Amino acid sequence: MRARLLLASATMLFVELALIRWTGANIVHLSYFSNFILLGSFLGIGLGFLIPAGRGQWLTRWAPIPLAVLVVLVREFPVQVRQSSGEVIYFTAVKTTGLPQWVTLPVLFGLTALIMMAIGKMTADQFRRLPSLEAYRFDLLGSFTGSVSFALLSWLRAPSVVWGVIAAVALLVLGGRRNTIRYTIPLGVMVAVLALESVASGISWSPYYKIETKRSTSTARDYNISANGVPHQSIAPLKALTKPGSPYDQPYRETPRNSHRNVLVIGAGNGNDVALALAHGAKRVDAVEIDPRLQEIGASLHPARPYDNPRVHVHINDGRAFLEQTKTRYDLIVLALPDSLTLVSGASNLRLESYLFTRQAFEAAHEHLAPGGAFAMYNYYRQNWLIDRFGSTLTSVFGHAPCITHYGNKRAAIMVAGATTRDQSCSSSTWQPSGKVPSAATDDHPFPYLLHRTIPSLYIGVLGAILLVTLVSVRMTGVRIRRTAAYADMFLLGAAFMLLETKNVIGFALYFGTTWLVNAMVFAGVLVAVLCAVEVRRRMRRLNQLALQLLLFATLAIAWLIPTDLVLGLPFAGRLAAAIALAFAPIFCANLIFSDRLAAASDPTAAFGANLLGALTGGALEYLALVTGYQALLLVVAVLYAGASITMRFTRPGSQDTPAQEPLTVQAAPRT
């Protein structure tokens, strides 16, 4: 019984993470909207738990069918959703294919919710067979197991068929002997489709992308590399990299007095910029690349073999994190095409490279320049206002305008900024604003591709639709919305916790990098903090809610008052200790309050329904960071918790725990 609950909970989280990764890898722009699948998963899990015992058995009988349908639909009817907006930039070069997005996205959302509702129902059925706190413990252990298992597969760079086989075996065990035949056929179809994808020529997986490598038909390129279905990089011979007009060679042409002895390449990728640095006589090249698979492809396929050179030192790390950790000064720092095409897991708007383009990142690069050094960055920026944003920020940080050279119909550019004006020699021109210059991106508002501090209309429409579907779905499960009004405090607790967890993901990404390992550790840490709160709750007969609330607000105030610059300036050990304390102390306190309040609920279904709506609302409120920045989210969290504390005083708690109460809410809490 306990083992089945642990397996069901682990399967639930494993499938959720796999769906987020796999759909984002196969449907262009879902990698930019990871919350879309996350909220669909969250809705499905919640509905699965809300279904009363003895009802909804059809869900468990036919559980694998929607999973197989989703996989076949995506693979057999390729979909590429092209997004264009004057408010936000997406780096894509694809043609729209498949059904219209207004058909594709709702179908995917519905299938995701149905898949997770079935697995959630399986977990809930096992849950009710144990005492509430014991079931809660095994549920958390299962969630931890699922999270760690998927992180391990990411580290091993296992192909999608491995994910499918693990999910299929787990579902067969959970389905039992009576459902063996009924499960085997759809699960077999799913595994077969994923196997065909995995054995396709040139396909490999990294912790971030599905990567496709193909030989190029162009004489100027040897190989083309796509990530998540989008053209991402190309491997070029040295003669193509050094030809007139090449953006790769421009930093060296515009810094003729520079010795180029010590070079840092951020976004080293397949090695084009590394090969060029070696060709210009660099004695040492630090090549920083966040994706180990992209670096491996370059090491094996690049004709110049740059990664075999003993002068090259490879660092698989986040570029901003490397800048914060290294004490080396460089003659040239190159920010080389670092558009990641994907979001940080658990954050709706933060991309892997966002913290490379903030004012503080440019300041860190400036501080790491040797006397006479220079900084260069280039990309296909697509919009003049983005070039102006970066040009203005560089001018402010370096004290003079950088050199700028346009190419590709003036939508692409390379900017070179010397430590002083004597350290740059502009072959074309210096940067001049083309219009009204947008404000610089900062560590608190790390959204360089967002024109103004606003929530794009596309996001508002999608989030509104999701919240509406949630409201209707909860009502269809039999939960009356009016009954949940008595649990307004639970609604507010759910919304606050979602925002609090997001803020912690963002904080760790800034302090330690946007790598998959950092994110996996944060999610595991959240589960451990919740488990610790449960263990404390089990050992205490009564809790002083007022004392806990005061302690929670104290931890939130400390987290808000301590500036990120102060934490970033600490040595690694001190930074880690500070980050853990600032992030997990509020989570621990919040979960003590939450579990204690839920234990007293007289109507657990209504309580959980209110909490589910609150959690989803918190996911929507996360987009406020596009306007306010991330630090201000702590004020929103504090307001929500204050509202919960006030409304809690007007509730009438039941006299005893209901077995299903505590476990149900734990599923809603950790956003893994």
C-alpha positions as CSV (number, residue, x, y, z in Angstrom):
1,M,0.0,0.0,0.0
2,R,2.7,2.4,1.0
3,A,4.9,1.4,-1.9
4,R,2.0,1.9,-4.4
5,L,1.4,5.4,-3.0
6,L,5.1,6.2,-3.4
7,L,5.1,4.9,-6.9
8,A,1.9,6.7,-7.9
9,S,3.2,10.0,-6.6
10,A,6.6,9.5,-8.2
11,T,4.9,8.7,-11.5
12,M,2.7,11.7,-11.3
13,L,5.6,14.1,-11.0
14,F,7.8,12.2,-13.5
15,V,5.1,12.4,-16.2
16,E,4.5,16.0,-15.5
17,L,8.2,16.9,-15.9
18,A,8.4,14.7,-19.0
19,L,5.4,16.4,-20.6
20,I,6.9,19.8,-20.0
21,R,10.2,18.9,-21.6
22,W,8.9,16.8,-24.5
23,T,6.1,19.1,-25.7
24,G,8.4,22.1,-25.4
25,A,11.0,20.2,-27.5
26,N,8.5,19.3,-30.3
27,I,6.2,22.3,-30.4
28,V,7.9,25.6,-31.1
29,H,7.1,28.3,-28.5
30,L,5.9,25.9,-25.8
31,S,9.5,26.2,-24.7
32,Y,8.7,29.9,-24.2
33,F,5.4,29.0,-22.4
34,S,6.4,26.2,-20.1
35,N,3.7,27.4,-17.6
36,F,1.1,26.4,-20.2
37,I,1.8,22.7,-19.7
38,L,2.6,23.1,-16.0
39,L,-0.8,24.7,-15.3
40,G,-2.6,22.1,-17.3
41,S,-0.8,19.4,-15.2
42,F,-1.6,21.2,-12.0
43,L,-5.3,21.5,-13.0
44,G,-5.5,17.8,-13.9
45,I,-3.8,16.7,-10.6
46,G,-6.2,18.8,-8.6
47,L,-9.2,17.5,-10.3
48,G,-8.0,13.9,-9.9
49,F,-7.9,14.5,-6.1
50,L,-11.2,16.3,-6.0
51,I,-13.1,13.4,-7.5
52,P,-14.8,11.6,-4.6
53,A,-13.8,8.0,-3.6
54,G,-15.7,5.4,-5.7
55,R,-16.3,7.7,-8.6
56,G,-14.3,8.4,-11.8
57,Q,-13.0,4.8,-12.1
58,W,-13.2,5.2,-15.9
59,L,-10.3,7.6,-15.6
60,T,-8.0,4.9,-14.2
61,R,-9.3,2.3,-16.6
62,W,-8.4,4.3,-19.7
63,A,-5.5,6.4,-18.2
64,P,-2.9,5.7,-20.9
65,I,-5.1,6.6,-23.9
66,P,-4.8,10.4,-23.6
67,L,-1.1,10.0,-23.1
68,A,-0.8,8.0,-26.3
69,V,-3.0,10.4,-28.2
70,L,-0.9,13.4,-27.2
71,V,2.3,11.7,-28.3
72,V,0.9,10.6,-31.6
73,L,-0.7,13.9,-32.3
74,V,2.5,15.9,-31.7
75,R,4.7,13.5,-33.7
76,E,2.5,12.6,-36.6
77,F,1.0,16.1,-37.1
78,P,4.0,18.4,-36.7
79,V,3.1,21.8,-35.3
80,Q,5.2,24.9,-35.4
81,V,3.5,27.9,-33.8
82,R,5.0,31.1,-35.0
83,Q,4.7,34.0,-32.5
84,S,5.2,37.6,-33.6
85,S,4.6,40.6,-31.3
86,G,5.6,44.2,-31.1
87,E,5.7,43.9,-27.3
88,V,8.1,40.9,-26.9
89,I,10.8,39.2,-29.1
90,Y,10.9,35.5,-29.8
91,F,14.0,34.2,-31.5
92,T,12.6,31.8,-34.1
93,A,13.1,31.2,-37.8
94,V,10.3,28.7,-38.6
95,K,7.3,28.4,-40.9
96,T,3.9,27.8,-39.3
97,T,2.7,24.3,-39.9
98,G,-0.1,22.1,-38.6
99,L,-3.4,23.1,-37.2
100,P,-4.0,26.8,-36.1
101,Q,-2.6,27.6,-32.7
102,W,-6.1,28.3,-31.3
103,V,-6.9,24.6,-32.0
104,T,-3.6,23.1,-31.1
105,L,-2.9,24.8,-27.8
106,P,-6.4,24.1,-26.2
107,V,-6.2,20.5,-27.3
108,L,-2.8,20.1,-25.8
109,F,-3.9,21.8,-22.6
110,G,-7.0,19.5,-22.4
111,L,-5.0,16.3,-23.0
112,T,-2.4,17.3,-20.5
113,A,-5.1,18.0,-17.8
114,L,-6.8,14.6,-18.6
115,I,-3.5,12.7,-18.4
116,M,-2.6,14.2,-15.1
117,M,-6.2,13.9,-13.8
118,A,-6.0,10.1,-14.3
119,I,-2.7,9.7,-12.5
120,G,-3.9,12.1,-9.8
121,K,-7.0,9.9,-9.3
122,M,-4.7,6.8,-8.9
123,T,-2.6,8.6,-6.3
124,A,-5.7,9.8,-4.4
125,D,-7.2,6.3,-4.3
126,Q,-4.0,5.1,-2.6
127,F,-3.8,8.1,-0.5
128,R,-7.1,7.5,1.3
129,R,-6.0,4.0,2.5
130,L,-3.5,5.5,4.9
131,P,-3.6,7.9,7.8
132,S,-3.3,11.4,6.5
133,L,0.1,12.4,7.8
134,E,1.6,9.0,7.0
135,A,0.2,9.2,3.5
136,Y,1.5,12.8,3.2
137,R,5.0,11.6,4.0
138,F,5.0,8.9,1.3
139,D,3.5,11.3,-1.1
140,L,6.4,13.7,-0.6
141,L,8.9,11.0,-0.8
142,G,7.3,9.9,-4.1
143,S,7.4,13.4,-5.4
144,F,11.1,13.7,-4.4
145,T,11.8,10.4,-6.1
146,G,10.1,11.5,-9.4
147,S,11.9,14.8,-9.4
148,V,15.4,13.2,-8.7
149,S,14.8,10.5,-11.3
150,F,14.0,12.9,-14.0
151,A,17.0,15.1,-13.1
152,L,19.2,12.0,-13.3
153,L,17.9,11.2,-16.8
154,S,18.6,14.8,-17.8
155,W,22.2,14.4,-16.5
156,L,22.6,11.2,-18.5
157,R,21.0,12.9,-21.5
158,A,18.7,9.9,-22.0
159,P,16.5,10.1,-25.1
160,S,12.7,10.4,-24.9
161,V,12.1,6.7,-25.4
162,V,13.7,6.1,-22.0
163,W,11.2,8.5,-20.4
164,G,8.4,6.7,-22.1
165,V,9.5,3.2,-21.0
166,I,9.8,4.3,-17.4
167,A,6.4,5.9,-17.4
168,A,4.8,2.9,-19.2
169,V,6.2,0.4,-16.7
170,A,5.1,2.5,-13.7
171,L,1.6,2.9,-15.2
172,L,1.3,-0.9,-15.9
173,V,2.1,-1.6,-12.3
174,L,-0.4,1.0,-11.0
175,G,-3.1,-0.3,-13.4
176,G,-3.0,-3.8,-12.0
177,R,-3.6,-7.1,-13.7
178,R,-7.2,-6.2,-14.6
179,N,-6.0,-3.4,-16.8
180,T,-2.9,-5.1,-18.3
181,I,-4.3,-5.6,-21.8
182,R,-6.1,-2.3,-21.8
183,Y,-2.9,-0.4,-20.8
184,T,-0.5,-2.4,-23.0
185,I,-1.8,-1.3,-26.4
186,P,-1.8,2.5,-25.9
187,L,1.4,2.4,-23.9
188,G,3.1,0.3,-26.6
189,V,2.0,2.8,-29.2
190,M,3.5,5.7,-27.1
191,V,6.8,3.9,-26.6
192,A,7.0,3.0,-30.3
193,V,6.5,6.6,-31.4
194,L,9.1,7.8,-29.0
195,A,11.5,5.1,-30.1
196,L,11.2,6.3,-33.7
197,E,12.0,9.8,-32.6
198,S,15.0,8.7,-30.5
199,V,16.6,6.6,-33.3
200,A,16.1,9.3,-36.0
201,S,19.4,10.4,-37.6
202,G,21.1,13.3,-35.9
203,I,18.8,13.4,-32.9
204,S,20.2,13.7,-29.4
205,W,19.1,15.2,-26.1
206,S,20.7,17.6,-23.7
207,P,19.4,18.7,-20.3
208,Y,17.8,21.7,-22.1
209,Y,16.9,20.7,-25.7
210,K,16.2,18.1,-28.3
211,I,19.1,18.7,-30.7
212,E,19.2,17.8,-34.4
213,T,22.5,17.9,-36.2
214,K,22.5,17.8,-40.1
215,R,25.1,18.3,-42.7
216,S,24.8,21.7,-44.4
217,T,24.1,22.1,-48.1
218,S,26.0,25.4,-48.0
219,T,29.6,25.6,-48.9
220,A,30.1,28.2,-46.1
221,R,28.8,25.7,-43.4
222,D,29.7,22.1,-42.5
223,Y,26.8,21.3,-40.2
224,N,23.5,23.0,-39.0
225,I,22.3,22.5,-35.5
226,S,18.6,22.9,-34.4
227,A,17.4,23.1,-30.9
228,N,13.8,22.3,-30.1
229,G,13.0,22.5,-33.8
230,V,14.5,26.0,-34.3
231,P,17.7,26.7,-36.3
232,H,20.2,27.5,-33.5
233,Q,23.9,27.2,-34.6
234,S,26.0,26.2,-37.5
235,I,29.5,24.8,-37.7
236,A,31.7,26.7,-40.1
237,P,35.3,26.2,-41.4
238,L,37.9,28.8,-40.3
239,K,38.0,30.4,-43.8
240,A,34.3,31.2,-43.6
241,L,34.6,32.7,-40.1
242,T,37.4,35.1,-41.2
243,K,36.0,36.2,-44.5
244,P,35.3,40.0,-44.9
245,G,32.1,41.0,-43.2
246,S,32.0,38.0,-40.9
247,P,30.5,38.9,-37.4
248,Y,32.8,36.4,-35.8
249,D,35.9,38.3,-36.9
250,Q,34.6,41.8,-36.2
251,P,35.8,42.1,-32.6
252,Y,39.4,41.5,-33.6
253,R,39.2,43.9,-36.5
254,E,37.9,46.7,-34.2
255,T,40.5,46.1,-31.5
256,P,43.8,46.3,-33.4
257,R,45.9,47.4,-30.4
258,N,44.6,44.5,-28.3
259,S,46.9,41.5,-27.8
260,H,44.0,39.1,-27.6
261,R,46.2,36.9,-25.4
262,N,43.5,36.0,-22.9
263,V,40.0,35.5,-24.3
264,L,36.6,34.6,-22.7
265,V,33.9,33.3,-24.9
266,I,30.4,33.1,-23.3
267,G,28.1,30.9,-25.4
268,A,31.0,28.9,-26.9
269,G,28.6,26.4,-28.4
270,N,30.1,24.3,-31.2
271,G,33.4,26.2,-31.0
272,N,33.3,28.8,-33.9
273,D,34.4,31.7,-31.7
274,V,36.9,29.5,-29.9
275,A,38.5,28.5,-33.2
276,L,38.7,32.2,-34.2
277,A,40.3,33.2,-30.9
278,L,43.0,30.6,-31.4
279,A,43.6,31.8,-34.9
280,H,44.2,35.3,-33.6
281,G,46.9,34.0,-31.3
282,A,45.1,33.7,-28.0
283,K,47.3,32.0,-25.4
284,R,44.3,31.0,-23.2
285,V,40.7,30.7,-24.1
286,D,38.0,30.2,-21.4
287,A,35.1,28.6,-23.3
288,V,31.9,28.8,-21.3
289,E,28.9,26.9,-22.5
290,I,25.7,26.0,-20.6
291,D,24.8,23.0,-22.7
292,P,27.2,20.1,-22.5
293,R,25.8,18.4,-25.6
294,L,26.4,21.4,-27.9
295,Q,30.0,21.6,-26.7
296,E,30.4,17.8,-27.4
297,I,29.0,18.2,-30.9
298,G,31.6,20.9,-31.6
299,A,34.4,18.9,-30.1
300,S,33.6,16.0,-32.4
301,L,32.6,17.7,-35.6
302,H,34.2,21.2,-35.9
303,P,36.9,21.0,-38.6
304,A,39.3,23.2,-36.7
305,R,39.2,21.0,-33.6
306,P,39.2,24.0,-31.2
307,Y,38.3,22.0,-28.2
308,D,41.3,19.7,-28.6
309,N,43.7,22.6,-28.2
310,P,45.5,22.7,-24.8
311,R,45.1,26.5,-24.7
312,V,41.3,26.0,-24.5
313,H,39.7,25.5,-21.1
314,V,36.0,24.4,-21.2
315,H,33.6,25.4,-18.5
316,I,30.1,23.9,-18.6
317,N,28.4,26.6,-16.7
318,D,26.0,29.5,-16.9
319,G,27.8,32.6,-18.3
320,R,26.7,35.0,-15.7
321,A,27.6,32.6,-12.9
322,F,31.1,32.2,-14.4
323,L,31.6,36.0,-14.4
324,E,30.6,36.2,-10.8
325,Q,32.9,33.3,-9.8
326,T,36.1,34.0,-11.8
327,K,38.8,36.4,-10.8
328,T,40.6,36.4,-14.1
329,R,40.8,39.5,-16.3
330,Y,40.5,39.2,-20.0
331,D,41.8,41.0,-23.1
332,L,38.6,40.2,-24.9
333,I,35.2,39.0,-23.7
334,V,32.8,37.8,-26.4
335,L,29.1,37.3,-25.8
336,A,28.5,34.9,-28.7
337,L,24.9,34.4,-29.9
338,P,23.5,33.4,-26.5
339,D,19.8,33.2,-27.4
340,S,18.8,30.0,-25.6
341,L,15.3,29.4,-27.1
342,T,14.0,28.1,-23.8
343,L,12.9,29.2,-20.4
344,V,14.3,28.4,-16.9
345,S,12.2,25.5,-15.5
346,G,9.7,26.8,-13.0
347,A,9.8,30.4,-14.2
348,S,7.3,31.8,-16.7
349,N,9.4,34.5,-18.2
350,L,13.0,34.0,-17.4
351,R,15.1,32.6,-20.3
352,L,18.4,30.8,-19.8
353,E,20.4,33.8,-21.0
354,S,18.3,36.6,-19.4
355,Y,20.8,37.4,-16.7
356,L,23.6,37.9,-19.3
357,F,21.9,41.0,-20.7
358,T,21.3,43.0,-17.6
359,R,23.1,46.2,-16.6
360,Q,24.8,44.3,-13.7
361,A,26.0,41.6,-16.1
362,F,27.6,44.3,-18.4
363,E,29.2,45.8,-15.3
364,A,30.6,42.4,-14.3
365,A,32.1,42.0,-17.8
366,H,33.6,45.5,-17.6
367,E,35.2,44.7,-14.3
368,H,36.8,41.6,-15.7
369,L,38.6,43.4,-18.6
370,A,42.4,43.7,-18.4
371,P,43.9,47.1,-19.2
372,G,43.3,47.8,-22.9
373,G,40.6,45.1,-23.1
374,A,37.3,45.0,-24.9
375,F,33.8,43.5,-24.7
376,A,31.9,42.3,-27.8
377,M,28.4,41.0,-28.4
378,Y,26.5,40.0,-31.5
379,N,23.2,38.4,-32.5
380,Y,20.3,38.6,-34.9
381,Y,18.4,41.1,-32.8
382,R,15.4,41.5,-35.1
383,Q,14.3,44.8,-33.6
384,N,16.1,48.2,-33.6
385,W,14.8,48.9,-30.1
386,L,16.6,45.8,-28.7
387,I,19.9,47.1,-30.3
388,D,19.2,50.5,-28.8
389,R,18.6,48.9,-25.3
390,F,22.0,47.1,-25.4
391,G,23.8,50.0,-27.0
392,S,22.5,52.4,-24.4
393,T,23.4,50.1,-21.5
394,L,26.9,49.6,-22.8
395,T,27.4,53.4,-23.2
396,S,26.3,53.9,-19.6
397,V,28.5,51.2,-18.2
398,F,31.7,51.8,-20.3
399,G,31.3,55.6,-20.4
400,H,31.4,55.9,-24.2
401,A,29.4,54.5,-27.2
402,P,30.4,51.1,-28.5
403,C,31.3,50.4,-32.2
404,I,28.4,48.9,-34.1
405,T,28.3,47.1,-37.4
406,H,25.0,46.0,-38.9
407,Y,24.6,43.0,-41.1
408,G,21.6,40.9,-42.2
409,N,19.3,43.8,-43.4
410,K,20.3,45.8,-40.3
411,R,18.4,43.6,-37.9
412,A,21.6,41.9,-36.8
413,A,24.5,43.7,-35.3
414,I,27.8,43.4,-33.5
415,M,28.8,45.8,-30.8
416,V,32.4,46.2,-29.5
417,A,33.1,48.3,-26.5
418,G,36.7,49.0,-25.5
419,A,37.6,49.6,-21.9
420,T,38.4,53.1,-23.1
421,T,37.8,54.9,-26.4
422,R,41.4,54.2,-27.3
423,D,40.8,50.5,-27.0
424,Q,38.3,50.3,-29.9
425,S,38.7,51.3,-33.5
426,C,35.3,51.5,-35.2
427,S,35.4,50.4,-38.8
428,S,31.8,51.3,-39.4
429,S,30.3,53.7,-36.8
430,T,29.6,54.2,-33.2
431,W,26.2,53.4,-31.8
432,Q,23.6,56.1,-32.0
433,P,20.0,55.7,-30.9
434,S,17.5,55.1,-33.7
435,G,14.6,56.3,-31.6
436,K,13.3,56.4,-28.1
437,V,15.6,54.1,-26.1
438,P,14.0,51.6,-23.8
439,S,15.3,51.3,-20.3
440,A,18.0,48.8,-19.4
441,A,17.3,45.3,-18.2
442,T,18.3,44.8,-14.6
443,D,18.8,41.8,-12.3
444,D,15.5,42.6,-10.7
445,H,13.7,43.0,-14.1
446,P,15.7,40.7,-16.4
447,F,13.5,40.9,-19.5
448,P,15.7,42.3,-22.3
449,Y,13.3,41.1,-25.0
450,L,10.3,42.9,-23.5
451,L,9.9,46.4,-24.9
452,H,8.0,48.1,-22.0
453,R,7.2,47.2,-18.4
454,T,3.9,45.6,-19.3
455,I,2.2,42.2,-19.6
456,P,1.8,41.4,-23.4
457,S,-1.7,41.0,-24.5
458,L,-0.9,37.4,-25.7
459,Y,-0.1,36.4,-22.1
460,I,-3.2,38.1,-20.7
461,G,-5.5,36.2,-23.1
462,V,-3.9,32.8,-22.5
463,L,-3.9,33.2,-18.7
464,G,-7.5,34.4,-18.7
465,A,-8.6,31.4,-20.7
466,I,-6.7,29.0,-18.3
467,L,-8.3,30.5,-15.2
468,L,-11.7,30.3,-16.9
469,V,-11.2,26.7,-17.8
470,T,-10.1,26.0,-14.2
471,L,-13.2,27.6,-12.7
472,V,-15.5,25.6,-15.0
473,S,-13.6,22.3,-14.4
474,V,-13.6,22.6,-10.6
475,R,-17.4,23.3,-10.8
476,M,-17.9,20.2,-13.0
477,T,-16.2,18.0,-10.4
478,G,-19.1,18.8,-8.0
479,V,-17.4,21.5,-5.9
480,R,-19.7,24.4,-5.4
481,I,-17.9,27.7,-5.7
482,R,-20.1,29.3,-3.0
483,R,-19.0,26.7,-0.5
484,T,-15.4,27.5,-1.1
485,A,-16.0,31.1,0.0
486,A,-15.6,29.9,3.6
487,Y,-12.0,29.0,2.6
488,A,-10.9,32.4,1.3
489,D,-7.8,32.0,3.5
490,M,-6.9,28.8,1.7
491,F,-7.3,30.5,-1.7
492,L,-4.9,33.2,-0.6
493,L,-2.4,30.7,0.9
494,G,-2.3,28.8,-2.4
495,A,-1.7,32.0,-4.4
496,A,1.0,33.2,-2.1
497,F,2.9,29.9,-2.0
498,M,3.1,29.8,-5.8
499,L,4.6,33.2,-6.0
500,L,7.0,32.5,-3.2
501,E,8.3,29.4,-4.9
502,T,8.8,31.2,-8.2
503,K,10.7,34.0,-6.4
504,N,13.1,31.3,-5.0
505,V,13.7,29.7,-8.4
506,I,14.6,33.2,-9.8
507,G,16.9,33.9,-6.8
508,F,18.9,30.7,-7.2
509,A,19.1,31.3,-10.9
510,L,20.8,34.6,-10.3
511,Y,23.1,33.5,-7.5
512,F,24.2,30.2,-9.0
513,G,23.2,30.2,-12.7
514,T,20.3,29.1,-14.8
515,T,21.6,25.6,-15.2
516,W,19.3,22.5,-15.0
517,L,21.2,21.3,-12.0
518,V,20.5,24.5,-10.0
519,N,16.8,24.3,-10.8
520,A,16.6,20.6,-9.9
521,M,18.3,21.4,-6.5
522,V,15.8,24.2,-5.9
523,F,12.8,21.9,-6.5
524,A,14.2,19.2,-4.4
525,G,14.9,21.8,-1.7
526,V,11.2,22.9,-1.7
527,L,10.1,19.3,-1.3
528,V,12.5,18.8,1.6
529,A,11.4,22.0,3.3
530,V,7.7,20.9,3.0
531,L,8.6,17.4,4.4
532,C,10.4,19.0,7.3
533,A,7.3,21.1,8.0
534,V,5.2,17.9,8.0
535,E,7.5,16.2,10.4
536,V,7.4,19.1,12.8
537,R,3.6,19.2,12.5
538,R,3.3,15.5,13.3
539,R,5.3,15.9,16.5
540,M,3.3,18.9,17.8
541,R,-0.2,18.6,19.1
542,R,-1.0,22.2,18.7
543,L,0.6,25.1,16.8
544,N,0.4,28.8,17.7
545,Q,-0.9,30.3,14.5
546,L,-0.2,33.9,15.5
547,A,3.5,33.1,16.4
548,L,3.9,31.3,13.1
549,Q,2.4,34.1,11.1
550,L,4.7,36.7,12.8
551,L,7.7,34.4,12.0
552,L,6.6,34.1,8.4
553,F,6.3,37.9,7.9
554,A,9.7,38.3,9.6
555,T,11.4,35.9,7.2
556,L,9.6,37.6,4.2
557,A,10.8,41.1,5.5
558,I,14.4,39.9,5.8
559,A,14.3,38.4,2.2
560,W,12.9,41.7,0.9
561,L,15.3,44.0,2.7
562,I,18.5,42.1,1.8
563,P,19.6,43.3,-1.6
564,T,20.7,40.7,-4.2
565,D,24.0,42.6,-4.8
566,L,24.9,41.9,-1.2
567,V,24.3,38.1,-1.6
568,L,26.1,38.0,-4.9
569,G,29.1,39.7,-3.3
570,L,29.6,36.9,-0.8
571,P,32.0,34.0,-1.2
572,F,30.4,30.8,-2.6
573,A,29.9,29.1,0.8
574,G,28.4,32.3,2.3
575,R,26.2,32.9,-0.8
576,L,24.9,29.4,-0.6
577,A,24.1,29.6,3.1
578,A,22.4,33.0,2.6
579,A,20.4,31.8,-0.4
580,I,19.1,28.7,1.5
581,A,18.1,30.7,4.5
582,L,16.4,33.4,2.6
583,A,14.5,31.0,0.3
584,F,13.5,28.1,2.5
585,A,12.7,29.8,5.9
586,P,9.5,31.4,4.5
587,I,8.6,28.1,2.8
588,F,9.0,26.1,6.0
589,C,6.9,28.6,8.0
590,A,4.2,28.9,5.3
591,N,3.8,25.1,5.2
592,L,3.4,24.8,8.9
593,I,0.6,27.4,8.8
594,F,-0.9,25.7,5.7
595,S,-0.9,22.1,7.1
596,D,-2.3,23.2,10.5
597,R,-5.1,25.2,8.9
598,L,-6.0,22.4,6.5
599,A,-6.1,19.9,9.4
600,A,-8.9,21.9,10.9
601,A,-11.0,22.2,7.8
602,S,-14.5,20.7,8.2
603,D,-15.0,20.5,4.4
604,P,-11.8,19.3,2.8
605,T,-13.1,19.2,-0.7
606,A,-14.2,22.9,-0.6
607,A,-10.9,23.8,1.1
608,F,-8.8,22.1,-1.5
609,G,-10.9,23.6,-4.3
610,A,-10.3,27.0,-2.9
611,N,-6.6,26.3,-2.6
612,L,-6.4,24.9,-6.2
613,L,-7.9,28.1,-7.5
614,G,-5.6,30.2,-5.4
615,A,-2.5,28.3,-6.7
616,L,-3.5,28.7,-10.3
617,T,-4.2,32.4,-9.6
618,G,-0.7,32.6,-8.1
619,G,0.7,31.2,-11.3
620,A,-1.1,34.0,-13.2
621,L,0.1,36.6,-10.8
622,E,3.7,35.6,-11.5
623,Y,3.4,37.6,-14.7
624,L,3.2,40.8,-12.5
625,A,7.0,40.6,-12.4
626,L,7.0,41.8,-16.0
627,V,5.7,45.1,-14.6
628,T,7.1,45.3,-11.1
629,G,10.3,43.2,-11.2
630,Y,10.9,40.1,-9.1
631,Q,11.7,41.6,-5.8
632,A,8.3,43.3,-5.6
633,L,6.7,39.9,-5.8
634,L,7.7,39.4,-2.1
635,L,5.4,42.4,-1.3
636,V,2.5,40.7,-3.2
637,V,3.3,37.5,-1.3
638,A,3.2,39.4,2.0
639,V,-0.1,41.0,1.1
640,L,-1.6,37.6,0.2
641,Y,-0.4,36.0,3.5
642,A,-1.7,39.0,5.4
643,G,-5.1,38.6,3.8
644,A,-5.0,34.9,4.6
645,S,-4.2,35.6,8.3
646,I,-7.1,38.1,8.6
647,T,-9.7,35.9,6.9
648,M,-8.5,32.9,8.9
649,R,-9.8,34.6,12.1
650,F,-13.3,34.4,10.7
651,T,-13.3,30.7,9.8
652,R,-14.7,28.0,12.0
653,P,-12.3,25.0,11.9
654,G,-13.6,21.5,12.3
655,S,-12.9,19.5,15.4
656,Q,-10.7,16.8,13.8
657,D,-8.6,16.0,10.7
658,T,-10.1,14.5,7.6
659,P,-7.8,11.7,6.3
660,A,-7.6,13.2,2.8
661,Q,-7.0,16.8,3.7
662,E,-3.3,17.3,4.3
663,P,-2.0,15.1,1.5
664,L,-4.3,16.7,-1.1
665,T,-2.9,20.1,-0.5
666,V,0.7,19.1,-0.7
667,Q,0.2,18.1,-4.3
668,A,-0.9,21.7,-4.9
669,A,2.1,23.3,-3.2
670,P,5.4,22.3,-4.8
671,R,5.6,23.6,-8.3
672,T,8.0,21.0,-9.7
